[in-house]
Every structure is written in C-alpha cells, then in structure tokens.
C-alpha cells in the first residue's frame, strides 16, 4: 500500500502535468478569442460562427502540433513516476 505522502506527491505531479499539457490549447483559445472579439468590436459584426469556427480550427491545429509533446510528457510521468512507485511497494 502506498503511503499518504507518496499519493499526495503523485497527485501534485499529475496536476502539474495536466497544467503543462493543457496550457498550449488554453493559450491559443484565449488569444483567438481576444483577436476575434477585437475584430467583432471593430467591425460591428456579431456572428456566432465567426467566434466558434476559427477558435476550434486554431485549437485543432495546436493540438495536432503539440500531440507528441503531450504524449511524451504523459509517458515519462508514468514510466518515471508512477510505475516505479507501484513496483517498489
């Protein structure tokens, strides 16, 4: 059985890795939202698809580009962090 401190440490590491993995997508969504909002405010165009489609397209592009980073980060966390602690019980 893993001790409390080990479980809390793994949980802290997992939360930090989830922040690292989600940061590129969230940053692109934020930047795209601000840019589209400024465009809508400047041109007085209030179209719902104008906010949704470019933001989703940008997020899909960033997800496709950063997929290898996300996968390698998760694999290294499990191989170097979780599995040795489970095997070392």
C-alpha positions in Angstrom: 0.0 0.0 0.0 1.3 3.4 -0.9 1.6 5.9 1.9 -0.2 9.2 2.1 2.8 11.3 1.2 3.5 9.2 -1.9 -0.1 9.5 -3.1 -0.2 13.3 -2.5 3.1 13.7 -4.3 1.9 11.7 -7.3 -1.3 13.8 -7.3 0.6 17.0 -7.2 2.8 15.9 -10.1 -0.2 14.8 -12.0 -2.0 18.1 -11.6 1.2 20.0 -12.7 1.5 17.8 -15.8 -2.2 18.4 -16.6 -1.5 22.2 -16.4 1.5 21.8 -18.7 -0.4 19.7 -21.2 -3.4 21.9 -21.4 -1.5 25.3 -21.5 -0.9 25.4 -25.2 -4.6 24.7 -26.0 -5.8 27.2 -23.5 -3.4 29.9 -24.6 -4.5 29.5 -28.2 -8.1 29.6 -27.2 -7.5 32.8 -25.2 -5.6 34.5 -27.9 -8.1 33.5 -30.6 -11.0 34.7 -28.5 -9.4 38.1 -27.9 -8.5 38.6 -31.5 -11.9 37.6 -32.7 -13.5 39.7 -30.1 -11.5 42.7 -31.2 -12.4 42.1 -34.8 -16.1 41.9 -33.9 -15.9 45.1 -31.9 -14.1 47.0 -34.6 -16.3 45.8 -37.5 -19.6 45.5 -35.5 -20.1 42.0 -37.0 -21.9 39.9 -34.4 -22.0 36.4 -36.0 -21.8 33.4 -33.7 -20.0 31.2 -36.2 -17.3 33.8 -36.5 -16.3 33.2 -32.9 -16.7 29.4 -32.9 -15.2 28.1 -36.1 -11.8 29.9 -36.1 -11.3 29.2 -32.4 -11.9 25.5 -32.9 -9.7 25.4 -36.0 -6.9 27.0 -34.2 -7.2 24.7 -31.2 -7.3 21.6 -33.5 -4.1 22.8 -35.3 -2.3 23.4 -32.0 -3.5 20.1 -30.6 -2.2 18.3 -33.8 1.2 20.1 -33.5 1.6 19.5 -29.7 0.3 15.9 -29.6 3.8 14.4 -29.5 4.8 16.8 -26.6 1.6 15.7 -24.7 2.2 12.0 -25.3 5.9 12.1 -24.3 5.1 14.1 -21.1 2.4 11.6 -20.0 4.5 8.5 -20.9 7.5 9.9 -19.0 5.4 10.7 -16.0 4.0 7.1 -15.8 7.3 5.4 -16.6 9.4 7.5 -14.3 6.9 8.5 -11.6 4.0 6.1 -11.2 5.3 2.7 -12.3 8.5 2.7 -10.0 6.4 3.6 -7.0 3.9 0.9 -7.7 6.6 -1.7 -8.3 8.6 -0.6 -5.2 5.7 -1.4 -2.8 
